[in-house]
Amino acid sequence: MTSRTIPPGFQPVRRDRLLQEAEHDSYRSKGKLPDPTVCSHCGAVYRGGRWQWGIPAGADAHRSNCPACQRVHDHCPAGFVSLDGEFLQTHRTEIAHLVRNEAERQRAEHPLKRVMSFEEDESELRVSTTDIHLARALGEAVHHAYQGDLEFHYNPEQVLLRVHWRR
């Protein structure tokens, strides 16, 4: 573990455990949506109890924003990933490509898993996500490829995950 401070309300999470949400995410639908429902912004289709890509919905489909588009609109990420360290400085391009590729792979399978922002400065890469599981997957992908120190901190009241990787 690094000496990085843990924000108030956050708890360390073991890497070998699934993250269980104590509170249901307020951005998830309160009830079942009409079948089919099309997101007005991204075009994802809610059918059979889940959001999917590439499903024909028809002209009479109900219209609503999906939870990911609503999070983007509200500027309210569910996950933050920060990557830093000397190794990042020398391998910035490769690591950035890995993060972007993993994010795109996850998004292709799960419409609600999206990157909201990707920020770079001289010492750090920061990614915010619409889903806590995407944040975890990005951290795990970088750790799997390059090892280093990986930490997860979860705030159950905010349903927010902070992931920190350093090498």
Residue, then its C-alpha position, 0 to 999 in steps of 0.5 A: m500500500t502507498s502512503r496516499t491518503i484515503p478520503p473520508g468515508f472511503q474504505p479499502v477494498r480487497r482485490d480478491r473480493l467482489l464489490q457489493e453495493a450496500e445501497h442501490d445506485s441512484y442512477r439505476s432505474k427505479g423500476k422496470l422500463p417499458d420494453p423496448t426503451v431507447c436512450s435518446h442520447c446514445g441509442a442503447v436499447y433497454r430490452g429484456g431487463r438490460w441495456q444493449w447495443g445494436i438491438p432494433a427497437g422500432a419507431d414506437a419504442h419508449r424514449s428515456n436516458c440510460p443511466a450512463c448518459q444521465r451520469v454524463h449529463d449530471h457530471c457525476p462519475a461512479g469511479f475514478v482511476s488515477l495512475d502515476g509513478e516513474f514507470l508511467q512517465t516512461h511508458r505513458t503512451e502504452i499505458a494510455h492505449l491500454v486504458r483506452n482499449e480496455a474501456e472500449r472493450q468494456r463499453a462494447e459489451h456493456p453500454l452503461k460502462r463508459v469513460m466520462s473523462f480522460e485527463e493527462d498531465e506531466s505526472e498523472l493520468r486520471v480517468s472518470t467512469t460511469d460505472i464502478h466496475l469499469a473503474r475496477a477493470l481499468g485498474e486491474a488491466v493496468h496492474h495485470a500488464y505492468q504489475g505495480d501497486l493497485e489500491f481500491h477505495y470504496n465509499p458506500e454512501q456515494v456508491l463511488l470507487r477510487v482506484h489508484w495504480r502506481r509503479 
